[in-house]
Amino acid sequence: METNNHKKVVTRFAPSPTGFVHVGGIRTALFAWLWARKYNGTFILRIEDTDKEREVEGSIEHIIESLKWLGLDWDEGPDIGGKHAPYIQSQRLDSYKKYAQTLIDKNLAYADPYTEKEIEEFRAKADLEKRPFLYREHRPENPPVWDGSMPLRLKIQEVKTSEWNDLVRGKLTAGPEALDDFILIKSDGYPTYNFAHIIDDLEMGVTHIMRADEFISSTPKFLALYEALGVERPEMATLPPIMAPGGKKKLGKRDGAKDVLDYRNEGILPEAMINFLALLGWNPGDDREVMTESQLLEAFDVTKIQHSGAQFNEEKLAWINGEYIKKMSYEDQEAYLLKFIPNDIKSLPHFTNDMLHKITPVIIERISSGLDIEMMAVNGDLDYYFKYPKLSKDILKKEQKDNITTNENIKIVIENLSKITVDNWTKEKIKEALWEYATSVGRGSVLWPMRYALSGCQKSPDPFILAELFGKEGTILRLNSALEILEDKNNE
Ligand code: GLU
């Protein structure tokens, strides 16, 4: 798509420091970032902290850490400055005052003289008459001089139907009731979001705004303000909501929208997260699902963003993550594993670098995140690599057939395996040495006790993989321990 009249693209992410950023917020940041990077534009980080009551300490640092983790870099922002500094709204109060004064001078803004009680009365009267409460119907004839102690309101010039184009949704309209004299500056001296973001976008030269659909209902007010200021407005792209699993409700903090940094702790890779988020409400127009950053940049198109809600699906995130883990180098996979293997497993007797090295591909094959590794540890699916398992005679004999005992089968397994040289000790050769015999007497009766003898677990990788991992000596040792248990009269 052609961009806005060949103007340099400037986008921004403008979070409020009200706690952690969840996936929805980050998806907004990602789309704005993709848009700027695709067109060699500028991406700005701006902190919208005008609602002091909702502010949560430490949020700004947390937001910055989240964006950095994902590699969403900005060209101007609170930590690095830039030609439009400062990038924190509470430090830009003079700028809002300046524009407020311009509007007052043009008779387009006025001080609101009413007390809260008076406004309540207006509202109650409108309710009684079953009409919407509109402040503009109570506009004071001779408003006081604005001294900062009263709210400042925009005087809506023309009460009309608003019409505008949204890059995602096309033509949008709203009736005159959407327009009312709204507050520009509150009595605490801070601007409202409605006012501050428009001034900042203007001063910072923002050309494209990407934001959530909750802002559509306020857009007529924004348009009235652009008009009052006599400025061209940026293009607007409204992103589809992200729906909680199940599809009916928007994903909110209460419906499982987690802090993105929680995903980092669970071993989600930043590139997998980016890939996943990019596909929340957009797709490349073909069936690609695993896409690198450069493929995303190449294919991304704001006009192809969908209107309807995007389904949030953690299983898909895990699947994408698994794909990225499989693509990592062997060293990185090993380091990844090491990071998530709990300490009690690391202190087991046979926990060696050599063993870790050997099991890496086996484990990587079976997981899609660090959580899965932790889960394997909890379920006892990791420790048998690093210690001899505790066996139960009954379980060993679980698949025993009438024609031959488990003891005899294990003895034959040991015998056949002993013939393989150490150099030839591979899962293929191990399988070759046992397959024919196992098939002749019933595979379960041979391979089950062998696998269980090696792992001590009812579920594990197949016995040939395990035998290769434990080496010839380790394998035969474990099989002999199983024999001892089977022959132990005390263990009936
Ligand atoms: N500060 C707003 C928020 O956090 C940003 C909205 C916008 O991007 O204009 O929701």
Residues whose N, C-alpha, C, O or C-beta is under 5 A from the ligand:
A	BS01	LIG	A14 P15 S16 E48 H197 M210 R211
